[in-house]
Structure formats: structure tokens, C-alpha cells
Amino acid sequence: MTSVPMLDNILGQPASHRGVLELHQGRNHSALAACAKPIRACRGTVFFSGMGASLFAALPAVSRLAEHGCRVQSVESAELLHYGSAGLQPGDVGVLISRSGGSVEVLRLAEKMRAQGATVIGVTNVPGSQLEDASDFCLRIGAQPDQLIAVQTYSGTLLALLLLAEEVIGAESARLMNACLELLPALSGYIENCLRASDTWRDVFDGPGALYLLGRGPALASVYEGALLLHETAKAPAVGISSGQFRHGPVEVVSDTFRAVVIGTPALTRAIDRSLAADLVKMGSHVRWIGPCGGLDHTQPLADWPLAESAFTSLLAPLFEIIPLQVAAYRLALWRGITPGDFRYASDITSSESGFPLFEPRLSRA
């Protein structure tokens, strides 16, 4: 244990993942299978929905299901609640994710979806939560809790949803569980590697303007979650955007002060993302790479990538690629004299769609 809860949560992820796997291998596997059944039988659209880290954690599972022909979408709960719910059909399935089980938009969306005849699967880390009560089926995540900043609960949610996707595709969750168990020692080593390497990262993470995080496909989970971590932890501006979208105009922001991290873990698009990273270096910007580095010129990796290519290690890459971004957010907070995990405005559970509970007492004293 350290004196900084966020660092403990980063270091604790391998043990937390083991707990997630043990839960779904054992007494709760029947719940995993029960949640997979309505998705497999869905006659309409499967909506994976949440807010913030809960939504981002769903993206690898959504990508996996889409690759296997499932009619699936990821959509922010606030948007679906207020602007998309008129199109919901009785044959739809909502996989609604809230680690706390108390996020206001998710709860209201669950109520609206069930009223319109859709099936709701609640995904939460808190037994007996409001979301569990509001759902037709419940998938408990089983991750160790965090203090404010989502670290273990983010990656645990991601892992639980990947297991769900494998169960939907062909009842293959057991194989993914075994592969993940085998990789946990490598994950521990990678965390230590990133912590050591982060002493040299200040030039790319602590600079003028916003840091850009770029990636595609399942790596978008880490792109968006990494930007959120930098916002929450270090109060630092960051832009998460798909590397394909970045080429269509946003590239005009590039200058000799431009800073970017390119995540190139998905094999399908790695070559074109390597090309983008190399182009940015030629333009004079500061670029770091996350992912396999074989044959990669110009761009310096954040830390040595520990995974060899295989079907299951590719699926589990999002558990690894987020580590350097978690470490960077933690380090940047310290470099800026900020206590990692201290919130100024947001609260750990967003239970209202208006107001900022931590800020309102200051207004009353003004």
C-alpha cells in the first residue's frame, strides 16, 4: 500500500481482475449466461449505454460484437434518454452500465426502455444498487472499488463486458478468462515498467495546449478514457479523437508545440496509424506510441509493449493500453502539485442532471 489511493488502485488492477474472473468463473457464471441470452436472441438493436468511463469501457465489447454481425450500438445515456428514446422498439436490448448503479441518466433510461418494451440488462459493481432493481437482468462486475477516480472499476467493467461479448458470440467466455489469468503476471510487470518509464514522460504530457489521444476501433476506449483521466486527475486539457477523424481537418492544429499519443494496438489499422504517427513527427510535433513497435520508425513508445500477437491477447489489449495513460494522469497531477483523485466540482455518483454538489456550498458562502 502507498500513501496515494490512486496509485494503489493502478497497482491493484491485476488482483482486481483476478476477482472479476473468479466471480464469473464461479457462482456468477449463470448470470453471465443469462445476460448473454437476450442479446443473442435480440430482434432489434442492442444498445450499450452509460456515462463517462462506464460508456468507454463498453467500446471493446461493442467492437467485438459488431465484428460478428450483431446489430449493436454504443450511445451515451443522456443522449439516448433525451434525444433517441422515441426510436426504441420492444425487441431492443439495453445493456446499461453504471459502476455505482446510481447514475441518474442511466436509471431514467432503464425506466424508459422497460416502459417501451425493451429488455434491460444492468451492469454494476454495487450489489443491491438502484440499477439492479431497475433491470430485467443484472451483471455484477466484481472489481475492487476505487476512491473517486475510476481505475480498477473502469478496467474491471471493460473485462466483464468482454466476457459477456464472448458468451454471446459462442459461449467462449471461459477461454477468454483462462487467457486473461495467464496474462496477469505480464500486466503487473507492465504497470511497474510504466511507473519507471514515466520519469521521462513529462515533455509530452506536461506542455502547452491540449494533449491529443488518437486511436481506432477497440482502442477508442483508451482514447476517451485517457482524456477523461487527464481531465479528472490532473485538471489538464486533453482531446480524445479517432485517428481517422483527426486526418479530416483537426490535423490543422499541428505545430511544433503539438503533443499526441497514438494508440496502435488494433492490428487491422496499425499500419495506417503508424503512418499517421510518422507524419506527425515529420511535422515537428511530439508523439509517443502505445502498442507493438516492430518496424516502427521515428515514434518513441511510452513503454515496452509486453504482449505477443494472438486472438485473445488482441482482445485483452485494452486492459494494457490504458495503463500508461493512468500512470501519466497520476504523474501529471503530482508534477502540477495536485492531489490525484481530489475533485473540485464533480461527485463520485452523479445523481442529478443539474448542479455540482461540491461547488454549491461555495456559492452559498459567496
GIJOTA-V963959 format. One line per field, one symbol per residue. ss: DSSP state (H for helix, E for strand, - for the rest). burial: # if it has 16 or more other C-alpha atoms within 10 Angstrom, else .. A space follows every 10 residues. Layout:
ss->???
burial->???
//
This chain:
ss->----HHHHHH H-HHHHHHHH HHHHH---HH HHHHHHHHHH -----EEEEE --HHHH--HH HHHHHHH--- -EEEEEHHHH HHHHHHH--- --EEEEE--- ---HHHHHHH HHHHH---EE EEEE-----H HHH---EEEE ---------- -HHHHHHHHH HHHHHHHHHH --HHHHHHHH HHHHHHHHHH HHHHHHHHHH -HHHH----- EEEEE-HHHH HHHHHHHHHH HHHH---EEE EEHHHH---H HHH-----EE EEE---HHHH HHHHHHHHHH HH---EEEEE ---------E E--------- HHHHHHHHHH H-HHHHHHHH HHHHH----- ---------- ------HHHH HHHHH-
burial->....###### ####.##### #####..##. ######.### .#.####### ########## #####....# ########.# #......### ########## ########## ####.#.### #######.## ##.##.#### ######.### ########## #########. ..##.##.## #.##.###.# #####..#.. #..###...# ########## ########## .#####.### ###..#.... .......### ######...# ..##.###.# #...###### ###.....## #######... ..#.###### ########## ###......# ###......# .......... ......
//
